[in-house]
């Protein structure tokens, strides 16, 4: 019998990144991932991230208070999504791609 991994932790990732929160095992599409539930901080609401084993450098189990403090200090933030205007826009009639202000 094996116990499921589920603990507060500071997780170090490849690329000198860190994240802190409640770390547990997750299986997605048959693959193993580390799930990190980052607690709410002064600058961000709670969020979850999943990491494949290849992204992990180390996992340090810590007390909840330490993980919460680390999440605040590390400024862990959820992803920000930027979507360009997806509505196609036509050029006005008579417009072309020539810059009239360009001088030879």
C-alpha positions in Angstrom: 0.0 0.0 0.0 1.3 3.5 -0.9 0.2 6.7 0.6 -0.9 9.5 -1.8 1.4 12.4 -1.9 -0.4 15.4 -0.4 1.5 18.1 1.6 2.2 21.8 1.9 5.4 22.4 0.0 7.8 24.8 -1.7 8.4 23.5 -5.2 11.5 24.4 -7.2 11.1 24.2 -10.9 13.6 24.1 -13.8 14.4 27.6 -14.9 15.0 28.9 -11.3 11.3 29.3 -10.6 9.6 28.5 -7.3 5.9 28.0 -6.3 4.4 27.3 -2.9 1.2 25.7 -1.8 -0.6 22.4 -1.2 1.2 19.8 -3.4 -0.5 16.6 -4.4 -0.4 13.9 -7.1 -2.7 14.1 -10.1 -3.3 11.9 -13.1 -4.3 13.7 -16.3 -4.8 11.8 -19.6 -2.9 8.8 -18.1 0.1 10.9 -17.1 1.4 11.8 -13.7 1.6 15.4 -12.6 2.3 17.4 -9.5 -0.7 19.6 -8.6 0.0 22.8 -6.7 -2.9 24.6 -5.1 -1.5 28.1 -4.4 -3.3 29.8 -1.5 -4.9 33.2 -1.7 -2.4 36.0 -1.2 -2.6 39.8 -0.8 -2.1 40.1 -4.6 -3.9 37.1 -6.0 -6.8 34.7 -5.5 -6.2 31.0 -5.0 -5.3 29.0 -8.2 -4.0 25.7 -9.3 -1.1 24.7 -11.5 0.0 21.2 -12.8 3.6 20.3 -13.5 5.0 17.2 -15.2 7.9 15.4 -13.5 10.4 16.8 -16.0 9.7 20.4 -14.8 10.5 19.6 -11.2 13.9 20.2 -9.6 12.9 19.7 -5.9 10.0 19.5 -3.5 10.4 20.6 0.1 7.6 19.7 2.4 7.0 22.5 4.9 4.4 23.6 7.5 1.3 25.3 6.1 2.3 28.7 7.6 5.6 28.5 5.8 4.1 27.6 2.4 1.5 30.4 2.7 4.3 32.9 3.6 6.4 31.7 0.7 3.5 32.0 -1.7 3.1 35.7 -0.6 6.9 36.3 -0.8 7.3 34.6 -4.2 4.4 36.6 -5.7 2.9 33.4 -7.3 0.2 34.6 -9.7 -2.2 32.8 -11.9 -1.7 33.0 -15.7 -2.8 36.2 -17.4 -4.4 35.6 -20.8 -4.3 38.3 -23.5 -6.6 37.7 -26.5 -6.2 39.9 -29.5 -9.3 41.4 -31.1 -10.6 38.4 -33.1 -13.1 40.3 -35.1 -11.9 40.7 -38.7 -11.7 44.3 -39.8 -11.6 45.4 -43.4 -9.6 48.4 -44.5 -11.6 51.4 -45.4 -12.5 51.8 -49.1 -9.5 53.3 -51.0 -7.0 52.4 -48.3 -3.9 50.6 -49.2 -0.7 49.6 -47.5 1.4 52.4 -48.8 2.7 54.9 -46.2 2.1 58.3 -47.8 4.5 59.9 -45.4 7.4 57.8 -46.6 9.9 59.7 -48.6 12.5 58.1 -50.9 
